[in-house]
Amino acid sequence: MRVLGLDPGYAILGYGIVDVSGSRISVVDYGTVETTPQQTFPERLERLYLGTRQLVELFRPDAIAFEELFFARNTTTALKVASGRGVIMLAAQQSGVGLFEYTPMQIKLAVTGNGHADKLQMQEMVRLLLGLKVIPRPDDAADALGVAICHASVGEAAQEEFLIK
């Protein structure tokens, strides 16, 4: 099974692709799709949409997993990130692949065994689980790999619970 993990944003979309065979998880690729403040907001959304479409076409995942959004304060940022997530989700939906969603706590628990792990613990466990020499950079890519690892570790029987319906 190939999983595309996505860490949505409107400035930076982190992505991580892993292959899963039994209990073995191996990294295929990771990185970011980036927009710039010089672009208009609609241009940024288009870049995220097209970037997601390209990732899906290039890597042909069997599942696409998203990190659920969580914002405590800044509603302006939350609205922009939510808009970005919407176009990313639309591009993923058009692929016909199953879409899954996990909370930050679920991802931390699956990757580290601790639902309250800090960012450095998460990144180090992503590195260790994927057998990488260095922590993936930027942070958004490491986070997306964590989302993919989470989906891979949930197991097929439980995945239906996290399917975006």
Accessible surface in RSA format (square Angstrom, percent):
REM  Atomic radii and reference values for relative SASA: ProtOr
REM  Chains: A
REM  Algorithm: Lee & Richards
REM  Probe-radius: 1.40
REM  Slices: 20
REM RES _ NUM      All-atoms   Total-Side   Main-Chain    Non-polar    All polar
REM                ABS   REL    ABS   REL    ABS   REL    ABS   REL    ABS   REL
RES MET A   1    80.26  41.6  39.80  26.3  40.46  96.3  34.66  29.5  45.61  60.4
RES ARG A   2    65.30  27.4  64.66  33.0   0.65   1.5  10.71  14.6  54.59  33.1
RES VAL A   3     0.00   0.0   0.00   0.0   0.00   0.0   0.00   0.0   0.00   0.0
RES LEU A   4     0.41   0.2   0.41   0.3   0.00   0.0   0.41   0.3   0.00   0.0
RES GLY A   5     0.00   0.0   0.00   N/A   0.00   0.0   0.00   0.0   0.00   0.0
RES LEU A   6     0.00   0.0   0.00   0.0   0.00   0.0   0.00   0.0   0.00   0.0
RES ASP A   7    20.44  14.3  20.08  20.0   0.36   0.8   0.03   0.1  20.41  20.4
RES PRO A   8    13.87  10.1   1.58   1.4  12.29  44.7   1.58   1.3  12.29  76.4
RES GLY A   9     9.43  11.6   0.00   N/A   9.43  11.6   9.43  25.9   0.00   0.0
RES TYR A  10    40.89  19.1  39.89  22.7   1.01   2.6   8.33   6.3  32.56  40.1
RES ALA A  11    39.85  36.6  39.24  60.6   0.61   1.4  39.24  55.3   0.61   1.6
RES ILE A  12    55.72  31.7  51.70  38.5   4.01   9.7  51.70  37.2   4.01  10.9
RES LEU A  13     0.00   0.0   0.00   0.0   0.00   0.0   0.00   0.0   0.00   0.0
RES GLY A  14     0.00   0.0   0.00   N/A   0.00   0.0   0.00   0.0   0.00   0.0
RES TYR A  15    26.85  12.5  26.85  15.3   0.00   0.0   2.42   1.8  24.43  30.1
RES GLY A  16     0.00   0.0   0.00   N/A   0.00   0.0   0.00   0.0   0.00   0.0
RES ILE A  17     0.00   0.0   0.00   0.0   0.00   0.0   0.00   0.0   0.00   0.0
RES VAL A  18     0.00   0.0   0.00   0.0   0.00   0.0   0.00   0.0   0.00   0.0
RES ASP A  19    46.40  32.5  45.30  45.1   1.10   2.6  19.78  46.6  26.61  26.5
RES VAL A  20    19.01  12.5  10.69   9.7   8.32  20.1  10.83   9.4   8.18  22.2
RES SER A  21    84.03  71.0  71.97  96.0  12.06  27.8  37.89  80.7  46.14  64.6
RES GLY A  22    75.11  92.6   0.00   N/A  75.11  92.6  46.29 127.0  28.82  64.5
RES SER A  23   120.02 101.4  82.71 110.4  37.32  86.0  55.56 118.3  64.47  90.3
RES ARG A  24   164.22  68.9 156.65  79.9   7.57  18.0  64.13  87.6 100.09  60.7
RES ILE A  25    31.42  17.9  20.81  15.5  10.61  25.6  20.81  15.0  10.61  28.8
RES SER A  26    35.78  30.2  34.32  45.8   1.46   3.4  18.82  40.1  16.96  23.8
RES VAL A  27    43.32  28.5  24.01  21.7  19.30  46.5  24.01  20.9  19.30  52.4
RES VAL A  28    53.88  35.5  22.28  20.2  31.60  76.1  26.65  23.2  27.23  73.9
RES ASP A  29    50.20  35.2  46.22  46.0   3.99   9.4   9.95  23.4  40.26  40.1
RES TYR A  30    68.50  32.0  54.78  31.2  13.72  35.7  27.61  20.8  40.89  50.4
RES GLY A  31    12.85  15.8   0.00   N/A  12.85  15.8  12.85  35.3   0.00   0.0
RES THR A  32    33.53  23.8   8.76   8.9  24.76  59.0   0.00   0.0  33.53  50.7
RES VAL A  33     7.99   5.3   7.80   7.1   0.19   0.5   7.99   6.9   0.00   0.0
RES GLU A  34    94.13  54.0  81.07  61.3  13.05  31.1  21.51  41.6  72.61  59.3
RES THR A  35    11.70   8.3   0.00   0.0  11.70  27.9   0.72   1.0  10.98  16.6
RES THR A  36    62.36  44.4  62.08  62.9   0.29   0.7  57.48  77.2   4.88   7.4
RES PRO A  37   108.29  78.9  84.82  77.3  23.47  85.3  85.93  70.9  22.36 139.0
RES GLN A  38   155.75  87.1 119.73  87.5  36.02  85.8  70.81 150.7  84.94  64.4
RES GLN A  39    55.72  31.2  47.04  34.4   8.68  20.7  18.81  40.0  36.91  28.0
RES THR A  40    76.77  54.6  68.26  69.2   8.51  20.3  73.06  98.1   3.71   5.6
RES PHE A  41    60.75  30.4  52.92  32.8   7.83  20.4  53.47  32.4   7.28  20.8
RES PRO A  42    93.78  68.4  86.79  79.1   6.99  25.4  88.70  73.2   5.08  31.6
RES GLU A  43    84.73  48.6  80.75  61.1   3.98   9.5  29.99  58.0  54.74  44.7
RES ARG A  44    25.92  10.9  25.92  13.2   0.00   0.0   1.20   1.6  24.72  15.0
RES LEU A  45    32.64  18.2  32.41  23.2   0.22   0.6  32.62  22.9   0.01   0.0
RES GLU A  46   102.48  58.8  96.16  72.8   6.32  15.1  27.70  53.6  74.79  61.1
RES ARG A  47    90.14  37.8  86.51  44.1   3.63   8.6  29.85  40.8  60.29  36.5
RES LEU A  48     0.00   0.0   0.00   0.0   0.00   0.0   0.00   0.0   0.00   0.0
RES TYR A  49    46.21  21.6  46.21  26.3   0.00   0.0  35.09  26.4  11.12  13.7
RES LEU A  50    85.51  47.6  85.09  60.9   0.42   1.0  85.09  59.8   0.42   1.1
RES GLY A  51     1.95   2.4   0.00   N/A   1.95   2.4   1.22   3.4   0.72   1.6
RES THR A  52     0.00   0.0   0.00   0.0   0.00   0.0   0.00   0.0   0.00   0.0
RES ARG A  53    85.18  35.8  84.83  43.2   0.35   0.8  10.89  14.9  74.29  45.0
RES GLN A  54   111.45  62.3 108.18  79.1   3.27   7.8  37.93  80.7  73.53  55.8
RES LEU A  55    13.35   7.4  13.02   9.3   0.34   0.8  13.32   9.4   0.03   0.1
RES VAL A  56    12.03   7.9  11.95  10.8   0.08   0.2  11.95  10.4   0.08   0.2
RES GLU A  57    89.37  51.3  80.82  61.1   8.55  20.4  32.72  63.3  56.65  46.3
RES LEU A  58   130.65  72.8 105.33  75.4  25.32  63.6 110.65  77.7  20.00  53.8
RES PHE A  59    23.75  11.9  22.65  14.0   1.10   2.9  23.06  14.0   0.69   2.0
RES ARG A  60   173.03  72.6 158.40  80.7  14.62  34.8  66.03  90.2 107.00  64.8
RES PRO A  61     6.69   4.9   0.15   0.1   6.55  23.8   0.15   0.1   6.55  40.7
RES ASP A  62    89.75  62.9  65.84  65.5  23.91  56.5  22.16  52.1  67.60  67.4
RES ALA A  63     3.73   3.4   3.73   5.8   0.00   0.0   3.73   5.3   0.00   0.0
RES ILE A  64     0.00   0.0   0.00   0.0   0.00   0.0   0.00   0.0   0.00   0.0
RES ALA A  65     0.00   0.0   0.00   0.0   0.00   0.0   0.00   0.0   0.00   0.0
RES PHE A  66     0.00   0.0   0.00   0.0   0.00   0.0   0.00   0.0   0.00   0.0
RES GLU A  67    35.01  20.1  34.86  26.4   0.15   0.3   6.50  12.6  28.51  23.3
RES GLU A  68    67.68  38.9  65.29  49.4   2.39   5.7  15.16  29.3  52.53  42.9
RES LEU A  69    52.40  29.2  33.24  23.8  19.16  48.2  34.91  24.5  17.49  47.1
RES PHE A  70   157.72  78.9 133.92  83.0  23.80  61.9 137.16  83.2  20.57  58.9
RES PHE A  71    83.78  41.9  52.05  32.2  31.72  82.5  54.39  33.0  29.39  84.1
RES ALA A  72    82.05  75.4  39.45  60.9  42.60  96.9  46.87  66.0  35.19  93.2
RES ARG A  73   213.94  89.8 187.93  95.8  26.01  61.9  72.10  98.5 141.84  86.0
RES ASN A  74    84.36  58.2  73.56  71.1  10.80  26.0  31.25  75.2  53.10  51.3
RES THR A  75    98.93  70.4  95.77  97.1   3.16   7.5  67.45  90.6  31.48  47.6
RES THR A  76    86.40  61.5  83.54  84.7   2.86   6.8  51.89  69.7  34.52  52.2
RES THR A  77    45.16  32.1  44.51  45.1   0.65   1.6  28.03  37.7  17.13  25.9
RES ALA A  78    21.96  20.2  20.66  31.9   1.30   3.0  21.02  29.6   0.94   2.5
RES LEU A  79   124.23  69.2 122.66  87.7   1.57   4.0 123.11  86.5   1.12   3.0
RES LYS A  80    76.53  37.3  75.97  46.6   0.56   1.3  27.94  25.1  48.59  51.8
RES VAL A  81    14.78   9.7  14.78  13.4   0.00   0.0  14.78  12.8   0.00   0.0
RES ALA A  82    45.79  42.1  36.80  56.8   8.99  20.4  37.59  52.9   8.20  21.7
RES SER A  83    45.57  38.5  33.04  44.1  12.53  28.9  16.29  34.7  29.29  41.0
RES GLY A  84     0.00   0.0   0.00   N/A   0.00   0.0   0.00   0.0   0.00   0.0
RES ARG A  85    33.93  14.2  33.93  17.3   0.00   0.0   3.63   5.0  30.30  18.4
RES GLY A  86    39.72  49.0   0.00   N/A  39.72  49.0  33.83  92.8   5.89  13.2
RES VAL A  87    32.77  21.6  32.09  29.1   0.68   1.6  32.65  28.4   0.13   0.3
RES ILE A  88     0.00   0.0   0.00   0.0   0.00   0.0   0.00   0.0   0.00   0.0
RES MET A  89    37.97  19.7  37.97  25.1   0.00   0.0  11.17   9.5  26.80  35.5
RES LEU A  90    89.15  49.6  84.32  60.3   4.83  12.1  88.58  62.2   0.57   1.5
RES ALA A  91     0.67   0.6   0.00   0.0   0.67   1.5   0.00   0.0   0.67   1.8
RES ALA A  92     0.00   0.0   0.00   0.0   0.00   0.0   0.00   0.0   0.00   0.0
RES GLN A  93   107.32  60.0 103.76  75.8   3.56   8.5  32.87  70.0  74.45  56.5
RES GLN A  94    97.00  54.2  59.73  43.6  37.28  88.8  32.43  69.0  64.57  49.0
RES SER A  95    42.24  35.7   3.94   5.3  38.30  88.2  15.90  33.9  26.34  36.9
RES GLY A  96    69.81  86.1   0.00   N/A  69.81  86.1  35.95  98.6  33.86  75.8
RES VAL A  97    30.95  20.4  20.77  18.8  10.18  24.5  26.00  22.6   4.95  13.4
RES GLY A  98    29.31  36.1   0.00   N/A  29.31  36.1  21.09  57.9   8.21  18.4
RES LEU A  99     9.47   5.3   7.03   5.0   2.44   6.1   7.03   4.9   2.44   6.6
RES PHE A 100    20.16  10.1  20.16  12.5   0.00   0.0  20.16  12.2   0.00   0.0
RES GLU A 101    45.61  26.2  39.35  29.8   6.26  14.9   4.37   8.4  41.24  33.7
RES TYR A 102     1.29   0.6   0.59   0.3   0.70   1.8   1.29   1.0   0.00   0.0
RES THR A 103    40.83  29.0  40.82  41.4   0.01   0.0  38.59  51.8   2.24   3.4
RES PRO A 104    37.15  27.1  35.63  32.5   1.52   5.5  37.00  30.6   0.14   0.9
RES MET A 105    96.65  50.1  93.54  61.9   3.11   7.4  54.56  46.4  42.09  55.8
RES GLN A 106    61.52  34.4  57.10  41.7   4.43  10.5  27.86  59.3  33.66  25.5
RES ILE A 107     6.64   3.8   6.64   4.9   0.00   0.0   6.64   4.8   0.00   0.0
RES LYS A 108    62.86  30.7  62.86  38.6   0.00   0.0  19.93  17.9  42.93  45.7
RES LEU A 109   100.02  55.7  94.46  67.6   5.56  14.0  94.46  66.3   5.56  15.0
RES ALA A 110    38.76  35.6   8.44  13.0  30.32  69.0  19.67  27.7  19.09  50.6
RES VAL A 111     5.06   3.3   0.00   0.0   5.06  12.2   0.02   0.0   5.03  13.7
RES THR A 112    34.92  24.8   5.97   6.1  28.95  69.0   8.33  11.2  26.60  40.2
RES GLY A 113    57.76  71.2   0.00   N/A  57.76  71.2  29.82  81.8  27.94  62.6
RES ASN A 114    65.23  45.0  60.96  58.9   4.27  10.3  24.45  58.8  40.78  39.4
RES GLY A 115    11.85  14.6   0.00   N/A  11.85  14.6   4.25  11.7   7.59  17.0
RES HIS A 116   142.13  77.7 118.49  82.4  23.64  60.5  77.59  80.0  64.54  75.1
RES ALA A 117     1.24   1.1   0.32   0.5   0.92   2.1   0.36   0.5   0.88   2.3
RES ASP A 118    81.49  57.1  74.31  74.0   7.19  17.0  42.37  99.7  39.13  39.0
RES LYS A 119   103.41  50.4  93.45  57.3   9.96  23.7  72.30  65.1  31.11  33.1
RES LEU A 120   117.15  65.2 114.24  81.7   2.91   7.3 114.81  80.6   2.34   6.3
RES GLN A 121    88.03  49.2  82.26  60.1   5.77  13.7  31.75  67.6  56.27  42.7
RES MET A 122    15.75   8.2  15.75  10.4   0.00   0.0  15.75  13.4   0.00   0.0
RES GLN A 123     9.08   5.1   8.56   6.3   0.52   1.2   1.43   3.0   7.65   5.8
RES GLU A 124    57.53  33.0  57.53  43.5   0.00   0.0  33.38  64.6  24.15  19.7
RES MET A 125    57.62  29.8  57.62  38.1   0.00   0.0  37.60  32.0  20.02  26.5
RES VAL A 126     1.14   0.7   1.14   1.0   0.00   0.0   1.14   1.0   0.00   0.0
RES ARG A 127    53.42  22.4  53.38  27.2   0.04   0.1   5.20   7.1  48.22  29.2
RES LEU A 128    95.04  52.9  75.71  54.2  19.34  48.6  77.22  54.2  17.82  48.0
RES LEU A 129    79.25  44.1  57.05  40.8  22.19  55.8  60.60  42.6  18.65  50.2
RES LEU A 130    16.05   8.9   0.03   0.0  16.03  40.3   1.86   1.3  14.19  38.2
RES GLY A 131    66.40  81.9   0.00   N/A  66.40  81.9  35.70  98.0  30.69  68.7
RES LEU A 132    31.64  17.6  26.37  18.9   5.26  13.2  28.45  20.0   3.18   8.6
RES LYS A 133   196.67  95.9 168.37 103.3  28.30  67.4 117.36 105.6  79.31  84.5
RES VAL A 134   104.99  69.1 101.33  91.7   3.65   8.8 104.96  91.2   0.03   0.1
RES ILE A 135    29.08  16.5  22.89  17.1   6.19  14.9  22.89  16.5   6.19  16.8
RES PRO A 136     0.49   0.4   0.00   0.0   0.49   1.8   0.49   0.4   0.00   0.0
RES ARG A 137   136.12  57.2 119.82  61.1  16.30  38.8  64.96  88.8  71.16  43.1
RES PRO A 138    53.59  39.1  50.26  45.8   3.33  12.1  53.56  44.2   0.03   0.2
RES ASP A 139    54.21  38.0  52.24  52.0   1.97   4.7  13.51  31.8  40.70  40.6
RES ASP A 140    35.65  25.0  35.59  35.4   0.07   0.2   0.22   0.5  35.43  35.3
RES ALA A 141     0.00   0.0   0.00   0.0   0.00   0.0   0.00   0.0   0.00   0.0
RES ALA A 142     0.70   0.6   0.32   0.5   0.38   0.9   0.32   0.4   0.38   1.0
RES ASP A 143    28.22  19.8  24.73  24.6   3.49   8.3   8.20  19.3  20.02  20.0
RES ALA A 144     0.00   0.0   0.00   0.0   0.00   0.0   0.00   0.0   0.00   0.0
RES LEU A 145     0.00   0.0   0.00   0.0   0.00   0.0   0.00   0.0   0.00   0.0
RES GLY A 146     0.00   0.0   0.00   N/A   0.00   0.0   0.00   0.0   0.00   0.0
RES VAL A 147     0.27   0.2   0.27   0.2   0.00   0.0   0.27   0.2   0.00   0.0
RES ALA A 148     0.00   0.0   0.00   0.0   0.00   0.0   0.00   0.0   0.00   0.0
RES ILE A 149     2.68   1.5   2.68   2.0   0.00   0.0   2.68   1.9   0.00   0.0
RES CYS A 150     0.97   0.7   0.97   1.1   0.00   0.0   0.00   0.0   0.97   1.0
RES HIS A 151     0.15   0.1   0.15   0.1   0.00   0.0   0.00   0.0   0.15   0.2
RES ALA A 152    14.50  13.3   0.00   0.0  14.50  33.0   0.00   0.0  14.50  38.4
RES SER A 153    60.54  51.2  25.88  34.5  34.65  79.8  32.16  68.5  28.38  39.8
RES VAL A 154    38.77  25.5  14.07  12.7  24.70  59.5  21.40  18.6  17.37  47.1
RES GLY A 155    31.18  38.5   0.00   N/A  31.18  38.5  31.18  85.6   0.00   0.0
RES GLU A 156   148.37  85.2 129.29  97.8  19.07  45.4  41.07  79.4 107.29  87.6
RES ALA A 157   107.52  98.9  69.14 106.7  38.39  87.3  82.30 115.9  25.22  66.8
RES ALA A 158    39.58  36.4  31.51  48.6   8.07  18.4  39.15  55.1   0.42   1.1
RES GLN A 159    15.62   8.7  15.62  11.4   0.00   0.0   4.01   8.5  11.61   8.8
RES GLU A 160   102.94  59.1  99.71  75.4   3.23   7.7  53.46 103.4  49.49  40.4
RES GLU A 161   131.92  75.7  98.31  74.4  33.61  80.0  45.40  87.8  86.52  70.6
RES PHE A 162    32.39  16.2  26.62  16.5   5.76  15.0  30.71  18.6   1.68   4.8
RES LEU A 163    53.50  29.8  43.49  31.1  10.02  25.2  43.49  30.5  10.02  27.0
RES ILE A 164    52.99  30.2  30.47  22.7  22.51  54.3  35.57  25.6  17.41  47.3
RES LYS A 165   184.85  90.2 110.40  67.7  74.45 177.3 109.37  98.4  75.48  80.4
END  Absolute sums over single chains surface
CHAIN  1 A     8444.8       6749.6       1695.2       4702.7       3742.1
END  Absolute sums over all chains
TOTAL          8444.8       6749.6       1695.2       4702.7       3742.1
